[in-house]
Amino acid sequence: MRHCLRVKIVLGLLVHVASAAGQTGSPSAAATEPPRIEDCVFTASVDGTEQKYVLVYPSGVDESKPMTLLVALHGHGSDRWQFVRQSRGECKGTRDVAVQHSLLLVSPDYRATTSWMGPKAEADLLQILKLLKERFRIRQTIVAGGSMGGTGALTFTARHPDLVDGVVALNGTANLVTYERFGDAISASFGGSRDAVPDEYRQRSAEFFPDRFTMPIAATTGGADTVVPPDSVLRLLDTIRPTNSNVLSIHRPQGGHSTSYEDTIAALEFVVTRLKSARASGDNSVR
């Protein structure tokens, strides 16, 4: 079961305006309206709970034509609205790239504030992708996120490389076996501590599966980031480079736990443009 409400954002507040299914309008009116946003509810197959995601449509979208999907995974303590509403560089940069390239943007709760891409969060994202592919002609999928979401983007790609055509990780970690922060939240998400369920931590650590990263990948890291230290992501990229020429590392030696608007744009543009170039040239080696 799935239900979406059409919403708009006015001065940072969400206002329900109508059921998406009941909206009609002329092309001229659509061109001047704010971005079309839907807040969607579905019943999770994994446990029967009500889960949510937000869709932000490209301007003037023709839903009958192929489109690229950009998945935006929020950070620890946030929810599906982070990448839709917040003005921080990672969020605004992601929205602006989506607008620039006419990408369909989806921002899931994926078990909300303490997700860490555990089994249920992973199952939810798989279900969301299935729902969207049934509804739209999705030609390529880019998975991106910041902090916990950057980690989740790497984890999901390592778990399901066949579903991901490009990945962008902003200040994430690639190794949950050695990562020391947010232990209680990760333990609850993964179903136990790293001592109790060590395989769960390893199989969600992208660093152990570099061969699965054959798609364009960009990552931002900060040398002074103590919240999510950069070392594991830098090691992962170094391991990927010999077999993948589409790798971008934006490392700021003095940077902390954030990515600027400009670096967010650069990371996403790197992946988006490589996928576009591959489509234009018919290069199937770049997904």
N, C-alpha and C positions, 0 to 999 in steps of 0.2 A: 504494500500500500504506500502511495506517495501523494503528497499534497504540497503545492507551492502557492505562496501568497506573493502578489506583486507589492513591492514596498518602495518607498523613496526616502532618502535621507535629507532632512531639513535641519540645518544648524546642529548636526550631530545626533539628531533624534530620529528614530525610525517611526514612520507613519504608514499604517496599512491603508492602501487606497482601493484595492479590489482584488478579487481572485484573478490570477494570471489568465485562466481559461476564459474569462469574460471580457478581456480588454480588446478593444479595436481602435483603430485610428488611422488617419491619412498619412502618407509618406512625408508630407511637408510638416505635419505636426510632430511626427516621430523624430525628425531631424533636429528639432529645437528642444525636445524633452531631455531631462537628465537621464543618465544611464538607466537602463531597465534592470531592475534588481528583483530577484525572487528569493524569498526565504522558504526553503523546502524541508518538509518533514517526511521521513520514511520509517518503516518498521524494520529494525535490524534483523537479518536472517539468523545471526549467530545467537541471539538471546531474546528476541521479541521485544526489545525496548524501543522507545521512540527516539530517533536520532535526527540530526539536522545538518543542512549545508546551505550555503548561499551561492546563487548564480548571479553573475554580472555579465550582461550581454554586450557584445560589441555594437556600436552604433549602426543602425540600418541593417542589422543582420538578416540574412535570408537563411532560414533554418533548413531549407531544402538543399543547400549547398554544403560541400565539405568545409570543416573548420578545424582549427587547432585548439586544443583544450589546455589551459594553464591551471594546474592545481596549486593552490597556495595554502601551505600548512602553517598554522599559527604557533606561537611560542608558549612555553610553560606559563600558566596563570591566565592565559587568554582563551578566547573561543573563536567561533567562525567569523565574527565581525572584525577581528583585528585587521586583516588585510583589506577589508572593505571600507573601514571608517578611519583608522588611525593615520596621522600625518607624518609619523616617523619615516625616515628614509627608505627602509626596507618595504614598507607598505605602500607609500605613495609611488615609489619607483616601480613596484610590481604592477600597480594599477595603470600607470602611465604607459608602460610597455604593452600591456594588454590592449589599451586604447590604440596606441600607435600601430600595432600589427593586427588589429581586429581579432583578438583572441577571446574565446569564451573562458571566462574566469570562474572557477569554482573554489570556494573556501569552506571546507568541512569542519565540523566540530571534532571529528575523529576521536571521540571520547573526551573532548574539551580540555579542561585546564591542566590535567596531569596525564596526558595521553602517552607520550614517549613511544608511539607506534607499537604498542603491545598487540597481542593476538586479536583482541576485539576491535581495536582501532584499525588494524590491518584489514580485518574482515569488513568493517564499515566502508573503508575506502575502495576495496574491491567491489562491493555492492554498488557504491555510488558510480564508479566507472561503468559498470554494467548498465545501470539505469540511464546514464547519459548517452551511452553508445546505442541504446535502444531508441532514444528520443531524438538524437542528432546524428549527423554524419561526421563523426570524429575521425579525422585522418591521422593526427599525431597528438601525443600527450606529453606535456612537459610537467614534471613534478618539481616544485620549488618550496622553500620554506626558510624560516629564520629561527635560530637557536634550537629549541626542541623540534621545531618544524624543519630546520635544516638537517638535523639528525634523522628525523622521520623520512625526509626525502631520500636520504642515502639508504636508510634501512629498507624502505619500500622498493627502491630500485634494485637493491641487492636481492631482495626476496622475489621480485617479479620483473626481471629485466625485459621480458617479452612484452610487457604492457607500457614500458616507458621509452619514449623516443629522445628525451633530453632531460637533464637534471641540473638544478641549481640549489646549492646548499650555502646559506648565509650563516656563518658563525655556528656551525653544528659540530658534532663529534662523529667519528667513524668507528669508535671503539667503546662499546658499553661494558666490556669486560673490565676495563681499567678505570673507567670514568667514575669519579667519586662523589659528585654532587647529586642532589635530589634523590637520594637512595630510597627513602620511604615511598615516594611516588612511583619510581621505576619498579620497585619490588611489587607494589600493588598492581601495577599495570601488567607486569610480566608473570605474575602468579607466584612470586617468591624471590628470595635474595639470590645473589649470584652464586652463593654456596649451595643453595637448595635446588636451583634450576639453572645450572651453568650453561646448558645447551641453549636455553632461551636467550641468554645474553650474547652468546657467541653468534648464533644465527641471525641476530639483529644488528650485528656489528659489521658495517660495510667493509672495513679494512681487511677482513678475512676472505673477501670475495672480489678481488680486483678484476678478475677475468670476466665478471658479469657487466662491467662498465664499458660497453662497446659504443655507447651513444655519446653525443656531445655532452660535456659536463663542465660546469663552472662552479667555483667555490670561493668564498671570501673568508678570510681569517685575520685575527688580530694577535700580534705577538705578545701583547700585554693582557690578553683575555684570560682572566682567572675563573670566570663562570663556566665557560666551555673552552678549555685550552685547545690550541690549534694543531698540536703535533700529529694526532692521528689522521686528520684530514690531509695534512701536507704529505704524510707518508703514503696515504692512499693515492694521491695524485701522482706522486713520484713513481709508484708502482704501475699505474695505468699508462703513463706517457709512452713507454716503449711500443705499445701495441695500439694506441689510440692517439691520433694526431689532433683530435678535437677536444683538447683539455685547456682550461683557463684557470689559473690560480691568481687571485688578487689578495696578496698578503701585505698587511700594513704592520711593520715591526713594532710600532708604538701604538697600534690600534687596540681598543678594548672590545667589549662584548656588544658591538653594534656595527652595522654596515651603513655607510653614507648613501644618500640618494644617488650620487654619481656612480659609486661602485655597484650598487644594485642594478642600475640601468646597464652598466657595462657587462655585468655577469649574465643578465637575461638576454641582452642583445646578442652576445656571443653565441648562445645556444639557439635563439630564434633564427638568426641570420644564417647559421650553418644548416639548419633544417630547411629553411627556404631555398638556399642555394642547391642543396641536395635534391629537393623536389624539382627545381627548375632544370637541373642537369640530368635528371633521371638516375642519380647515383644511389643505388639501393644499399650501398655499404654504410651510408649514414642514414639512420632511421629518422 
